[in-house]
Amino acid sequence: MKRIISAIGLFGIICFGFMILKNPEICAESAVSGLILCGRVIIPSLFPFTFCVLFILKSGILQKLKIPETLCIFLLSLIGGYPLGAKMISESQIERKNTSQMLNFCVNAGPAFIILAVGNGIFSSTKIGILLFVSHIIPSLILAFVFKKSLITQQTKAPKKAINFIDNFVLSAYESSHTLINISSFVILFSVFVSYINSFSQKLPFLKPFEMVLEVTNGINQTRNIYIISSLLGFGGICIWCQVFSLSKGIKINYIKFVLCRIFHSITSCALTFLLIKIFNITVPTLSNSHTFGFSVFQTNAAVGISLILMGIVFIISLTGKNFTGNILEDIV
């Protein structure tokens, strides 16, 4: 079975390379679009929060306050954004046999994405955004109850040696940068995948659904059905899965169980959205097909400012230990 999957994957990559050679302009345009998405949305929203979370985890304050690390990670995963839960789990002191279970319910879209980008951006309604967010986190709460042994476990690895404030600051900023580069690489890659599929789907309509399951943002832009959107948010998309797997270092993942949990999350989110709309008698506005996510070219929020300050500090610190060659390009890189 593994050989068959490997052979199919190799064939797919060869076809992908052929398409790049045949239509390089699609690759270039979609890669730039993915890069802009990372710069405008992903990095400003995730980088500061990732830094804060990693700093807290490395500081040892949770152990001193005797707060269960598993509970903190789960609660932060509900508001941190899809791949951050995996990063926190991999950086935690939790025994590895429990981390795989936690990965099944610590993959969630953050409230900023659901309420602001989807609720306000797509439906022009904060109320609908809150409804979608509630529908999104309840399945995670259900899965957390199903895998509650991984949450209440008291078994932990030997605590790491405490590090001072400056070292923790620099290390947390460095790992946050590495995490965002990891995430951004998949966003750019899948932007290219989706663009090529989109170009072929005009003649082969059966390819359209693949666009929706590959990358969640693109999938949401492909539909105006609130139930499908709720389902896609729960499913996450293959791009999100790849980000989670890449950040789950040292975790032995049960891929079948992980996929089944994402499907459960997707179906349950959709059902809850339907029930909440009926219970609260919420009217979903009719939208035009041209309505998409709205992101301004220049973001002027606090997250961007913090991101720029932190990245500037890391850059300055890195300069102190760099050997300069005299070549401007080499010295910058």
Backbone torsions as a table, in degrees:
resi	resn	phi	psi	omega
1	MET	NA	-42.5	-179.9
2	LYS	-63.5	-36.9	179.3
3	ARG	-66.1	-38.6	179.0
4	ILE	-64.0	-45.8	179.1
5	ILE	-61.9	-42.2	179.5
6	SER	-63.5	-40.6	-179.8
7	ALA	-65.9	-41.7	178.1
8	ILE	-64.8	-42.4	178.8
9	GLY	-63.0	-42.8	178.9
10	LEU	-63.5	-41.5	178.4
11	PHE	-62.9	-40.9	179.7
12	GLY	-63.8	-41.5	179.6
13	ILE	-66.8	-38.5	177.3
14	ILE	-63.0	-42.7	177.2
15	CYS	-63.3	-39.7	178.9
16	PHE	-62.4	-43.8	177.2
17	GLY	-62.0	-38.7	177.9
18	PHE	-64.1	-40.8	179.9
19	MET	-65.4	-35.9	177.5
20	ILE	-63.6	-41.7	178.9
21	LEU	-67.6	-35.3	-177.4
22	LYS	-76.0	-42.1	-178.5
23	ASN	-131.1	71.9	-177.2
24	PRO	-66.3	-23.7	-178.6
25	GLU	-66.4	-33.1	177.2
26	ILE	-65.0	-43.8	179.1
27	CYS	-60.4	-46.9	-176.8
28	ALA	-64.1	-46.9	-177.1
29	GLU	-66.1	-43.3	-177.9
30	SER	-71.5	-34.7	177.0
31	ALA	-64.6	-41.1	176.9
32	VAL	-63.7	-41.3	178.4
33	SER	-61.5	-42.4	177.6
34	GLY	-64.3	-39.0	178.8
35	LEU	-65.8	-39.9	177.9
36	ILE	-65.2	-40.3	177.7
37	LEU	-60.1	-41.9	178.5
38	CYS	-63.7	-45.4	-177.2
39	GLY	-69.1	-35.6	-176.3
40	ARG	-86.6	-33.1	-169.7
41	VAL	-118.8	-57.5	-169.1
42	ILE	-67.9	-52.5	-177.4
43	ILE	-64.7	-48.3	179.4
44	PRO	-61.0	-33.4	-176.2
45	SER	-86.2	-32.8	-174.3
46	LEU	-97.0	-34.9	-172.2
47	PHE	-60.2	-52.4	-179.0
48	PRO	-60.9	-41.9	-178.2
49	PHE	-67.1	-41.7	178.0
50	THR	-60.5	-43.2	178.5
51	PHE	-59.4	-47.8	-178.3
52	CYS	-61.3	-43.8	-178.6
53	VAL	-64.3	-47.1	-179.7
54	LEU	-64.1	-38.2	179.2
55	PHE	-61.9	-44.2	-179.7
56	ILE	-64.9	-43.9	-179.0
57	LEU	-63.5	-38.6	-177.5
58	LYS	-80.2	-18.2	-176.1
59	SER	-72.1	-21.9	-178.5
60	GLY	82.1	6.9	-177.3
61	ILE	-67.3	-29.3	-180.0
62	LEU	-65.8	-39.6	178.3
63	GLN	-67.4	-39.0	-179.4
64	LYS	-66.9	-37.4	179.4
65	LEU	-84.4	-4.5	-179.8
66	LYS	58.1	37.9	175.8
67	ILE	-91.1	128.7	179.6
68	PRO	-57.1	121.7	-177.1
69	GLU	-64.7	-35.2	-179.6
70	THR	-62.8	-41.0	-179.9
71	LEU	-66.5	-42.2	179.4
72	CYS	-62.0	-44.3	-179.3
73	ILE	-62.9	-42.7	-179.7
74	PHE	-63.3	-46.5	-178.9
75	LEU	-64.7	-41.0	178.8
76	LEU	-67.8	-31.6	179.6
77	SER	-67.4	-22.9	179.5
78	LEU	-73.7	-20.7	-176.4
79	ILE	-121.9	-6.5	-172.5
80	GLY	-87.7	-20.5	-175.3
81	GLY	108.4	154.7	-169.2
82	TYR	-42.1	-62.8	-169.1
83	PRO	-83.1	-7.7	-174.4
84	LEU	-67.5	-32.0	177.7
85	GLY	-58.7	-43.7	178.9
86	ALA	-63.2	-40.7	179.1
87	LYS	-63.7	-43.4	179.6
88	MET	-64.7	-40.8	179.9
89	ILE	-63.9	-43.7	-178.6
90	SER	-67.6	-26.3	-179.8
91	GLU	-91.1	-4.7	-173.4
92	SER	-80.4	174.7	176.9
93	GLN	-98.7	15.4	-178.4
94	ILE	-74.9	142.4	176.8
95	GLU	-58.7	138.8	-174.6
96	ARG	-61.0	-27.0	-179.5
97	LYS	-69.5	-18.3	178.6
98	ASN	-98.1	-19.5	-176.4
99	THR	-67.6	-35.4	179.8
100	SER	-62.5	-37.5	178.4
101	GLN	-67.9	-40.1	-178.9
102	MET	-65.2	-29.1	-179.0
103	LEU	-63.3	-20.3	-178.5
104	ASN	-74.6	-19.8	-178.8
105	PHE	-130.7	9.4	178.9
106	CYS	-109.2	25.7	177.0
107	VAL	-115.2	98.9	-173.8
108	ASN	-139.7	148.5	172.7
109	ALA	-76.1	144.1	-178.7
110	GLY	-79.0	160.9	179.4
111	PRO	-63.2	-31.7	179.6
112	ALA	-62.1	-41.6	-179.6
113	PHE	-69.9	-48.1	-174.9
114	ILE	-71.6	-49.0	-174.2
115	ILE	-76.1	-45.1	-175.8
116	LEU	-83.8	-56.3	-174.9
117	ALA	-69.9	-45.1	-176.8
118	VAL	-86.8	-53.3	-177.5
119	GLY	-61.8	-58.5	-179.2
120	ASN	-77.1	-41.3	-175.3
121	GLY	-71.1	-39.9	-177.5
122	ILE	-93.6	-48.6	-173.3
123	PHE	-102.7	-1.7	-178.6
124	SER	52.8	39.8	-176.8
125	SER	-148.9	116.8	175.1
126	THR	-67.0	-34.9	-180.0
127	LYS	-59.9	-44.4	178.6
128	ILE	-66.5	-37.4	177.2
129	GLY	-60.9	-43.4	178.2
130	ILE	-65.0	-41.2	177.9
131	LEU	-59.4	-44.9	179.1
132	LEU	-64.8	-37.0	-179.9
133	PHE	-67.8	-42.7	177.4
134	VAL	-61.8	-44.6	178.2
135	SER	-62.5	-26.2	-177.1
136	HIS	-81.1	-38.2	-174.7
137	ILE	-85.6	-23.8	-180.0
138	ILE	-60.4	-45.5	176.7
139	PRO	-58.6	-34.2	176.8
140	SER	-66.7	-37.5	176.6
141	LEU	-64.5	-38.9	177.9
142	ILE	-64.7	-45.6	179.7
143	LEU	-65.8	-34.7	177.3
144	ALA	-63.9	-36.3	177.0
145	PHE	-68.9	-40.2	179.3
146	VAL	-62.3	-41.3	-179.8
147	PHE	-103.6	37.9	-172.9
148	LYS	-62.8	-23.4	179.5
149	LYS	-60.7	-33.4	179.6
150	SER	-73.7	-21.0	179.0
151	LEU	-84.2	-37.6	-174.1
152	ILE	-95.6	1.2	-179.4
153	THR	-61.2	142.7	177.0
154	GLN	-103.7	-1.9	-178.7
155	GLN	-79.4	123.6	177.4
156	THR	-134.9	159.7	174.9
157	LYS	-72.3	166.6	176.3
158	ALA	-61.7	130.5	-177.1
159	PRO	-61.9	144.0	178.0
160	LYS	-72.2	155.3	178.2
161	LYS	-65.0	132.7	-178.5
162	ALA	-63.8	142.1	178.0
163	ILE	-114.9	155.3	-176.3
164	ASN	-73.2	171.9	-173.3
165	PHE	-59.9	-47.3	-175.9
166	ILE	-64.3	-46.0	179.4
167	ASP	-63.3	-40.0	178.8
168	ASN	-64.8	-41.2	179.5
169	PHE	-60.8	-50.2	-177.6
170	VAL	-66.5	-44.3	-178.0
171	LEU	-65.7	-41.3	179.5
172	SER	-64.8	-41.4	178.2
173	ALA	-65.5	-41.1	179.5
174	TYR	-63.8	-47.0	-178.9
175	GLU	-68.2	-33.2	175.9
176	SER	-64.2	-42.4	178.0
177	SER	-62.7	-43.9	179.4
178	HIS	-62.5	-40.6	178.8
179	THR	-63.1	-43.6	-179.3
180	LEU	-68.6	-34.6	175.5
181	ILE	-64.1	-41.4	178.4
182	ASN	-60.5	-48.8	-179.5
183	ILE	-63.2	-45.8	-176.8
184	SER	-63.0	-34.9	-179.4
185	SER	-62.5	-39.5	178.7
186	PHE	-71.9	-36.5	177.9
187	VAL	-61.7	-44.8	179.3
188	ILE	-64.9	-45.5	-178.6
189	LEU	-61.3	-45.6	-177.9
190	PHE	-73.9	-23.2	172.5
191	SER	-63.2	-38.1	177.3
192	VAL	-68.8	-45.2	178.0
193	PHE	-54.5	-50.3	-176.2
194	VAL	-62.6	-38.5	-179.1
195	SER	-64.5	-41.6	178.5
196	TYR	-68.1	-40.1	177.1
197	ILE	-63.4	-40.3	178.6
198	ASN	-62.1	-38.4	-180.0
199	SER	-67.3	-33.0	179.3
200	PHE	-84.6	-25.6	-176.1
201	SER	-68.7	-15.9	177.0
202	GLN	-65.8	-32.3	176.2
203	LYS	-99.3	-23.3	-179.8
204	LEU	-123.6	82.7	-174.1
205	PRO	-58.5	-24.8	-177.8
206	PHE	-66.4	-11.6	178.6
207	LEU	-81.0	-15.1	-176.5
208	LYS	-53.9	-46.9	-179.4
209	PRO	-59.2	-27.9	179.8
210	PHE	-65.0	-31.6	177.2
211	GLU	-61.3	-38.8	-174.6
212	MET	-72.4	-36.2	-177.1
213	VAL	-87.0	-13.5	-179.7
214	LEU	-75.4	-47.9	-174.3
215	GLU	-140.3	124.8	-168.4
216	VAL	-64.8	-40.4	-179.1
217	THR	-63.1	-45.5	178.1
218	ASN	-64.4	-39.4	179.7
219	GLY	-61.4	-42.0	179.0
220	ILE	-65.1	-36.4	178.8
221	ASN	-70.0	-16.3	-177.9
222	GLN	-84.5	-11.4	-175.0
223	THR	-138.4	158.9	174.7
224	ARG	-121.2	15.0	179.4
225	ASN	-89.8	118.0	-174.9
226	ILE	-62.9	-30.7	-179.0
227	TYR	-72.8	-38.7	176.0
228	ILE	-67.1	-40.4	178.3
229	ILE	-61.6	-44.4	177.8
230	SER	-60.7	-40.5	178.9
231	SER	-65.4	-41.8	179.9
232	LEU	-65.9	-37.5	177.8
233	LEU	-62.4	-39.2	177.7
234	GLY	-71.3	-37.5	-179.3
235	PHE	-69.0	-41.1	176.8
236	GLY	92.3	-46.3	-178.2
237	GLY	99.1	152.7	-176.9
238	ILE	-61.4	-34.9	178.6
239	CYS	-60.5	-44.7	177.7
240	ILE	-64.0	-41.1	179.1
241	TRP	-59.0	-43.9	179.8
242	CYS	-62.6	-39.3	177.2
243	GLN	-62.8	-43.2	179.8
244	VAL	-62.9	-47.1	-178.6
245	PHE	-63.5	-38.7	-177.7
246	SER	-69.6	-27.3	179.7
247	LEU	-91.1	-5.3	-176.3
248	SER	-93.6	55.3	-178.4
249	LYS	-67.8	135.9	178.4
250	GLY	78.3	2.2	-179.3
251	ILE	-102.6	125.8	177.4
252	LYS	-84.2	101.9	-172.5
253	ILE	-87.8	132.8	170.4
254	ASN	-89.4	95.1	-171.5
255	TYR	-63.7	-37.4	179.4
256	ILE	-63.4	-46.1	179.6
257	LYS	-65.3	-38.4	178.9
258	PHE	-61.6	-46.8	-179.8
259	VAL	-64.4	-42.0	179.0
260	LEU	-62.0	-37.8	177.9
261	CYS	-67.3	-36.9	177.4
262	ARG	-67.2	-37.6	177.4
263	ILE	-66.6	-42.9	176.9
264	PHE	-60.0	-44.9	179.2
265	HIS	-60.1	-41.8	-178.9
266	SER	-63.6	-50.3	-177.7
267	ILE	-66.0	-43.7	-178.3
268	THR	-66.0	-40.1	177.7
269	SER	-60.4	-43.7	179.7
270	CYS	-62.5	-44.8	-179.4
271	ALA	-64.7	-41.8	179.5
272	LEU	-66.2	-37.9	177.3
273	THR	-61.2	-43.4	178.5
274	PHE	-61.3	-46.0	-178.2
275	LEU	-65.4	-43.9	-178.0
276	LEU	-66.4	-37.0	177.1
277	ILE	-63.7	-40.5	179.2
278	LYS	-70.5	-43.1	-176.8
279	ILE	-65.0	-45.5	-176.2
280	PHE	-94.8	3.9	175.8
281	ASN	51.6	50.3	-179.0
282	ILE	-89.0	133.1	178.4
283	THR	-94.3	125.4	178.5
284	VAL	-91.1	121.9	-177.2
285	PRO	-66.1	147.5	174.6
286	THR	-79.1	131.1	-174.0
287	LEU	-116.0	151.1	175.1
288	SER	-81.0	156.6	-178.8
289	ASN	-67.8	-17.4	-178.4
290	SER	-86.6	-5.5	-177.3
291	HIS	-77.9	122.0	-178.8
292	THR	-133.7	-179.1	176.5
293	PHE	-57.3	140.0	177.4
294	GLY	-110.4	113.7	177.3
295	PHE	-124.7	127.1	178.9
296	SER	-74.3	153.8	-178.7
297	VAL	-65.2	-40.6	-179.7
298	PHE	-115.5	110.8	177.4
299	GLN	-82.0	130.4	-177.6
300	THR	-121.5	47.0	179.0
301	ASN	-107.8	173.3	-176.4
302	ALA	-64.4	-32.7	-177.9
303	ALA	-60.2	-41.2	179.9
304	VAL	-65.2	-42.2	-180.0
305	GLY	-61.5	-45.3	178.4
306	ILE	-63.0	-41.5	179.4
307	SER	-58.8	-47.7	-177.6
308	LEU	-64.6	-40.3	180.0
309	ILE	-63.6	-47.9	-178.4
310	LEU	-64.2	-43.9	179.7
311	MET	-66.2	-33.4	176.8
312	GLY	-66.0	-41.0	178.6
313	ILE	-63.3	-44.8	179.0
314	VAL	-61.5	-40.2	-179.4
315	PHE	-64.5	-43.1	-179.7
316	ILE	-64.2	-42.8	179.1
317	ILE	-62.7	-39.7	-178.8
318	SER	-65.6	-28.2	-178.9
319	LEU	-67.8	-27.9	-175.7
320	THR	-67.3	-24.4	-178.8
321	GLY	-111.6	20.6	-176.0
322	LYS	-102.4	135.4	174.9
323	ASN	-88.8	121.5	-175.5
324	PHE	-90.2	141.6	-176.1
325	THR	-102.7	-17.8	-175.2
326	GLY	98.6	-15.2	176.4
327	ASN	-90.5	118.8	-173.0
328	ILE	-58.0	-48.4	-177.5
329	LEU	-62.3	-44.3	-180.0
330	GLU	-65.2	-39.6	-178.4
331	ASP	-67.7	-36.7	178.4
332	ILE	-67.3	-44.1	-179.3
333	VAL	-70.3	NA	NA
